[in-house]
Amino acid sequence: MSLLTALTAIGIVVGLIGTVAVVLPGMLIVWGSVLAWALIGDNPYRWWVLGVASLLFVASLVLKYLVPGRRLNEAGVPGWALLAAGVGGVLGFFVIPVVGFFVGFVVGLLAAELTRLRDLSAAWPATKQALAAVGISVAIELFAGLLIAAGWATAVVAA
């Protein structure tokens, strides 16, 4: 295994972790790793892999907002509530190591929904809907990242 192949594999794994951890720009790291591999390497399939990876990257960017966004619109969760959740996630990341982003995200979202709806029994279902939408968004990114990784690995083995 060449150094380039090893570094690309590490980049892809870090990117895949980033899609789940939501702290790193996961798909950008996965795609960037494949881009570097295609530009520097000499694999005969590199341009095909980069083309498919680029299509999957763009598709995941579009779908990760369209699919969950529709679900959030149906639930009536406003965009500012998701912004509050994001701020809560960032604050939580610095306050509680490892799991702080997720805890802060939920607390920020629940606080925003409580502010908007003024009732915990109404705010909690909306919060669960928003969390499910975020989960769908992460799943879309992870699936696209895994497809890119599989295509890259296939090209490496085939060459």
Sequence and secondary structure as in RCSB ss.txt:
>XXXX:A:sequence
MSLLTALTAIGIVVGLIGTVAVVLPGMLIVWGSVLAWALIGDNPYRWWVLGVASLLFVASLVLKYLVPGRRLNEA
GVPGWALLAAGVGGVLGFFVIPVVGFFVGFVVGLLAAELTRLRDLSAAWPATKQALAAVGISVAIELFAGLLIAA
GWATAVVAA
>XXXX:A:secstr
  HHHHHHHHHHHHHHHHHHHSSS HHHHHHHHHHHHHHH   TTHHHHHHHHHHHHHHHHHHHHHHHHHHHHHH
T  HHHHHHHHHHHHHHHHHSTTTHHHHHHHHHHHHHHHHHHS HHHHHHHHHHHHHHHHHHHHHHHHHHHHHHH
HHHHHHHH 
